[in-house]
């Protein structure tokens, strides 16, 4: 590895493995640092999709349903958030009375937009992360059973 | 304010940035370290780093300035900046991490199996990055002028030089430390002074909101907010965050898809916490610095502490705010320069470290030239334009590439070109009209509401026209993007 520039196809993730076994008590050897021009396949973490490559038909069904359920989840959470968020200006435009309401001298629109939106963002995020992880766990369980 | 305090604050931030960068150099040993910190950064570190990188001049100075000028409608900017990360979490974070690509150009090439698509993506990423760096340098010029009284261009040049030095020496790993440090610095720098200000106002019986008068209509009569404008801006900010190059590259530093999600969730919390404070500055500014609405509203955050306190405490608090502002320019600019340098060096210099360093200089010098030639507009507004451009070009590529098997290279290229032409055209036309007549129609000023759907439509239509051109490996790549990782005995230890 020393002196030789890494070939274009060599994966960056192979560099640490070359470096990870230095002689005891000595600093790791210097290596020339280069990057592959295109994406090395082995840079991707080990995914179950590789495991499923051999058994394509079953794999395709499982993966297809995983992607659909993740997309549905993202659309539901994102759509719900957008409806509430864009509902605020629409409500204010059609019901100007609301703008007159105040809470500790803070008008309601300021309160909703300045403070109220942020907890909503975080709640949406937490809900999504939990459900997405659950979808993935269900998929892993399915693969293990198959 | 006292120039000596200003000099000290800016010098301290610069020194801390360079020191952490040099410290990072000593542990930055491999290509992976250099480009993506070997993908082993912990969620808290990474989230702080993302926050540090993302909170730019627009967030630190621009939001308060816009609230001062246009009131309640300006609240859409921090909402959009934060909610953009929700969209990123929902649609992009985990799959993008699993794509295994270093840059968005890599993603285009892997997903579409097409070199032309990669080239177009590279050009757009560079354009977005350059456009985004310019307002940061304008912010630096403003801060230098106000805190030290020196001519503004010195600030722009200083930021560019410091960023180049730290990026060239440390690469991505040290940048991660620098950025994480800078999030907490920025939070402290904006929170501590305003807490002091609020305490003092309560003790002296001075009003916080002047009995609600602070929330009255726009101070600047020329701002004409409308429902369309707010919705279009939301679309730009929500979709634009997905495609920002310095945001994307951060996701590759997570070890796996699940941790990319957890990181994004922490980022949502960090951003929500931060934006409380610029909003308070904006509201207080409407009472204590209303004169700034006529021009220089972006300096509200910098000047407010000095208006409430005088003497040494005023100088100290002003210096703290100035340090935070400078950290904002440094961190956002260096994040952009790192990701641009990554893209440029991979496409032009075959990914060598020497090429990376040369690319870093290239990535900083061009926007520096642009910043010196142009004059500063409202910071949050200029950054909003960049979001609209990103939303119209890179967002369709990412969303459809991740979720739709039928995306083809011609479709993606057609969509990106359509978005770039429409949105870029609207920006140029708006700019020309703005200097000529000063009345710009809302649909030109906030084009995202029609340019983003247009880009999506063209992408889908062109892909549908020749479905046979869909890349052969699309199903396999989608599977890789969406299936969870599992610990594997052989590759576990990296």
Interface residues (C-beta under 8 A of the other chain):
Chain A: X5 X6 X8 X12 X13 X15 X16 X17 X19 X20 X28 X31 X33 X34 X35 X36 X37 X38 X39 X40 X41 X43 X44 X45 X46 X47 X48 X49 X51 X52 X53 X59 X60 X63 X66 X67 X70 X71 X74 X77 X78 X81 X82 X85 X86 X89 X90 X93 X102 X105 X106 X107 X109 X110 X113 X114 X115 X117 X118 X119 X121 X122 X124 X125 X126 X128 X129 X132 X133 X136 X137 X139 X140
Chain B: X29 X30 X31 X32 X34 X35 X38 X72 X75 X76 X79 X82 X83 X86 X87 X89 X90 X91 X94 X98 X99 X100 X101 X102 X106 X109 X110 X209 X211 X212 X215 X227 X230 X231 X234 X238 X255 X256 X258 X261 X262 X264 X265 X268 X269 X272 X275 X276 X279 X345 X346 X350 X351 X352 X353 X403 X475 X476 X478 X479 X480 X482 X483 X484 X485 X486 X487 X488 X490 X491 X493 X494
